Amino acid sequence: MKSFKTFVKQITALTAVMLLLSMAVYYSSPKIKISPAFFYILIFLYASNIGIFKMLSKSMESRLSKFANAFMLVNFGKLVFFSIVIVAYAILNKEDAVSFMLTFFIYYFAFTIFEVISLLRIKK
């Protein structure tokens, strides 16, 4: 449970830093195309990563094979669900589709790296 509380604190700090950086770039450099929906992307990824981390950290308590299966299944489901969200947004907002996809990918990459590092810390 301690590792989950630590994870929530750290991911909250990461999200706040990414939000501040995104706002700085969005308002100070109009040539760099950040989707106007960046705030919602951050909240969406923040909430989903907290739920996913809780699920995966619980599966680490039992056998390694159970964790490996859970990790693969969760990541597959996450990719499918996130792809559906991206495609749906792109269909509904064609003018913002490219910047939304790039913004989503950058945030997704940062959150995934953080999630993997946090899971590795628990295992040690």
N, C-alpha and C positions, 0 to 999 in steps of 0.2 A: 504494500500500500504506500510505503514511503517513496518508492520509485515512481509511482503514478503521480503523487503530489509534486514531486520534483519535476517530472515531465511536464505537467500542466503549467507550472511556474515558468519553466524554460521556454515552452512553446508560446506562452503568452508574451514573454519578452521578445522572442523572435518575431512574432506577428506584429508587435508594436513597432519594432525597428523597421520591418519591411513596410509597414503602413506609412511611417514617417518618411522613409526613403522614396516610396512611391508618390506620396503627396508632393515632396520636394521636386521630383522629376516632372510630375504631371503639371504642376503650376509654374515651374521655372523654365522648363525646356519643352516648348510645344512641338519641336521637331521630332522628339522621341515619342513615338505613339504608344502610350499606355492606355488600355481600355478604360473608359469612364466607369466601368463596373468593377474596378480593381478592389474597392472596399468589400463588395459582395463576394468576390472570388476569395479574398483572404479569410473572411468569416466562414465561408463554406468549407475551405480546406482546413481551417483551424478546428472547426467542430468535427469534421469527418476524421481528422487525424487523432483527435483525442479519443473518439470511440474506437477507432481501429487499434490504437496503442493499448487501450484497456483490454480489448479482446485478445490481442497477441501476447501481451504480458501475462495474462491468465493461462494461455496455452503453454507458456514457457515453464510453468510450474510442474507439468507432468513430463512425459517422455519426449525426447527430442523428435521422434517421428511425428508425434501429434503436433508439435510446434511447426515442423517443416510443412506438413499438410495444411495447417491453418494459414501459415504465411503465404503459401502458393495460392490457396483458394481466395484469401482476402485480397491479395494483389491482383489476381485475375478479375475478381469482381469489381475492385476499385477502378481498374483500367476500363472495363466495359461501361460502368456507370458514368465515369468521368467523360468518356468518349461520347456517350449519349447526351450529357449535359452540354458539351462543347458543340456538337452537331446541332442540337436544338437551338442553342443561342445563335449559332451562325445562320441558321435558316430564318430565325425571327428578326435578326439584326444584321443584315448583309453588309451594311456600311462599316460596322465595327467588328466584323468576323475575324479578320487577320490580327488586329491588335488584341482582341480578346484571346485568341488562341496562343499568341506569343506571351501575353501576360500570364495566362493560366499555366502555360508550360514552365515559365521561369519560377513561379510560385510553387508549382507541383514539385519541381526539381529540388528546390530548397527544403520544402517540407519532407520530402522523401529521404533526402540525405540526413536530415535531423532525426527522422524516425528510426532509420537504420542504426545510426550512431547510438541513439538512446536504447534501442534493443540490445545492442552489443554491450553496452555498459551494464545492463541488468544481468546478462549471461556471465559476466566476469565474476 
